[in-house]
Amino acid sequence: MKMDWSKYISMFSYPQNEDKSQDWPRTESFKTHPFHMVDPSPWPFCVSIAALTTVIGFVKYIHFYSSINGFLFGLASLMFFSTLWWRDVIEEATFDGRHTKKVQQGLKIGFVLFIISEVMFFFSFFWAYFHSSLVPTPEIGCKWPPEGIVPFNPWTVPLLNTIILLLSGASITSAHHYLIRGIFSKTVIFLFFTILLGIFFTILQYMEYVNSTFTISDGVYGSTFFMITGFHGFHVIVGTVFLVVCLYRLIKGHFTTDHHVGFECAIWYWHFVDVVWLFVFIFLYCWGGYRS
């Protein structure tokens, strides 16, 4: 007995009179739910390998096991694969129409959880800092800062950096409000101003490191100070890149008044960087620098 496969084949075929002028991805044509079933992608695996290579190369370099070439190769690979991954996500959100309201809500929740994980990351470093500073041990002279450490004056470059980050927080918030109101020209101006402030902050922190009288190897004070401020500086650089991508997308018309999840996530990340710096300025520069 022969089976009639035509009725089964017809279940997976498209109607002959289908309008193909508005052709969406075929994987999304028969969806009965608002969620985004992500297509297989090699970029998460490639980014993870590149990130591992970057960290290993950096650790080997600072411990004098190898040259800086391994770190630079890993960093270049990380930037390359991240760009390809972001390109696909932007295409899915902007041109394929896969980021529905439900998907946008999920992305926001996921990014909030990511920021919470970053809070825990910095919390561990602050825990180590307060563990050593609140009850200084005899090994460091029962003093904080330890004997021989000349801390930074908080009312010079650290105060200037605080003002810069507070201004950047105000400017990025203004950019968001103008975007919601549909005034894209002012959104571009304030976003560009925020990026300049982020770059200025990074330059000042680099100059501060160059003129430092102590290093990361100078006991618990040096290690906790440079770990906290260094990772915060790294987050500023990542946030600046995040905002540069948003500026490019804004100029290209990817954002609308009610669909700009990527820009909202960048704003949340930047405000997180601002808040962390306030803790850094108050406890590391002001409180920790002059407590004995």
Sequence and secondary structure as in RCSB ss.txt:
>XXXX:A:sequence
MKMDWSKYISMFSYPQNEDKSQDWPRTESFKTHPFHMVDPSPWPFCVSIAALTTVIGFVKYIHFYSSINGFLFGL
ASLMFFSTLWWRDVIEEATFDGRHTKKVQQGLKIGFVLFIISEVMFFFSFFWAYFHSSLVPTPEIGCKWPPEGIV
PFNPWTVPLLNTIILLLSGASITSAHHYLIRGIFSKTVIFLFFTILLGIFFTILQYMEYVNSTFTISDGVYGSTF
FMITGFHGFHVIVGTVFLVVCLYRLIKGHFTTDHHVGFECAIWYWHFVDVVWLFVFIFLYCWGGYRS
>XXXX:A:secstr
     HHHHHHTS  TT  GGG   GGGTT  SS       SHHHHHHHHHHHHHHHHHHHHTTSS THHHHHHH
HHHHHHHHHHHHHHHHHHHTS    HHHHHHHHHHHHHHHHHHHHHHHHHHHHHHHHHHS  GGGTT SS TT  
   TTTHHHHHHHHHHHHHHHHHHHHHHHHTT HHHHHHHHHHHHHHHHHHHHHHHHHHHT SS TTSHHHHHHH
HHHHHHHHHHHHHHHHHHHHHHHHHHTT   SS  HHHHHHHHHHHHHHHHHHHIIIIIIIIHHH  
